[in-house]
Amino acid sequence: MTSPTSIAPAPPALPNRSTAPRYRVGVRSGTIASFLLPFFVPFLLFYVAPVVYALVESFQKIERSGGQFGTVSTVFGGVTQYAAVLSDSEFWASLGRVGLFGVVQVPVMLFLSLLIALLLDSRLVSFPSFFRLTAFLPYAVPGLIAAIMWSFLYHPQLSPVVQILSDIGISVDFLDQSSVLWSIANISTWLWTGYNMLIIYSALQAIPQELYEAARLDGAGNLAIALRIKLPIVFPSIVLTTIFSIIGTLQLYAEPSVLAQVAPSVSTTYTPNMMTYGIASGGNYQQAAAMSVVIAIATFILSFGFMKITSRRSDA
C-alpha cells in the first residue's frame, strides 16, 4: 500500500500590473498639485506675469500722428527704449551711487551682523535672549517709518543729535550732498543688521557642541574656535546674506525717497528705482519698463557672479 504523496500549496498569484488599479497615481498627483497650487498661482500672477508684461512693454514705443493733438498709438520699437536708458547719464550716475553705497555699506553691515552673532553664540554675553531681541528689534520697524524717524534725527533744526554736537563745537550736516548717501547707509545698516545677524546666528546654533569640546581639549580659545570652526561652517550663511544685501542695494528706494523731503541734495533720480518710478509717473511706461529690466539684469549679474566666485573659493 502506497502512502499518499504530500503536495505543497501553490504560491499566491502575483497581481497583474496591467490590470492593477491606477487611481492611486492620480490621487497622489492631485495631492501634490493641491499643495503646490497655493504657491504657484500667486507666483505666476504676481511675479511671472508682471515680468513678462514689463519685457513686452520695454520693446514698445509711443507714436503720435496728426500733430500735437493727433492720435497716439503704441507700436513695436525694438531696442529703442534700451538705447535711451543706456545712453542716459543720470541713470549711470544713479547706478554709481548705489554701487558705492553697496561697496561700503554691505561689508560694514555684514561684519556687524557676524560680530553680534558670534558674541551671542559665545559664553561672553549674559542674557543672550535679551540682546538677541534688542539686535533684531529694528528690523520689526517698517522701512518707511524708520526713514521718517532718522530724517528727524538728521534735520539740522530739529535733531537733538545735531544740537548736542553743535554744543561741543562739532558742526555736521547729515543731509549735505557729500554726506547724505552715508546717512542713508546708516539707516539701512540699522534696519538690516539684526535680520542678517539672525540668519548667521541660526547657522551657529546648528553646529554640534562636540566640535567645541574637542577644540577646547586641544587648547583652542574662543578666538581660535570662532576663526577656525565657526566661520568656515557659517560661510554659506554669510554668502546668502551678502546676496540678499546686493539685491536690496539695487532696490534702494524707501530711505532716499523719504529723505528727499528734507534733503535738497536727494533728487528724483538719486537711485535707479527712484528714477524708474519718476519716469513711470510721467507716463513713459515703456522706458520705465526697459529701465526695470536693466536693473533686474544688473542685479542678477552681480548676485550670480558673487555666488560663483565664492563657490569656487570654497571648492578650492
Secondary structure, 3 states (H helix, E strand, C coil): CCCCCCCCCCCCCCCCCCCCCCHHHHHHHHHHHHHHHHHHHHHHHHHHHHHHHHHHHHCEEEEEECCCCCEEEEEECCCHHHHHHHCCHHHHHHHHHHHHHHHHHHHHHHHHHHHHHHHHHCCCCCCHHHHHHHHHHHHHCCHHHHHHHHHHHHCCCCCHHHHHHHHCCCCCCCCCCCCHHHHHHHHHHHHHHHHHHHHHHHHHHCCCHHHHHHHHHCCCCHHHHHHHHHHHHHHHHHHHHHHHHHHHHHCCCHHHHHHCCCCCCCCCCCCHHHHHHHHHHCCCHHHHHHHHHHHHHHHHHHHHHHHHHHHHHHHC
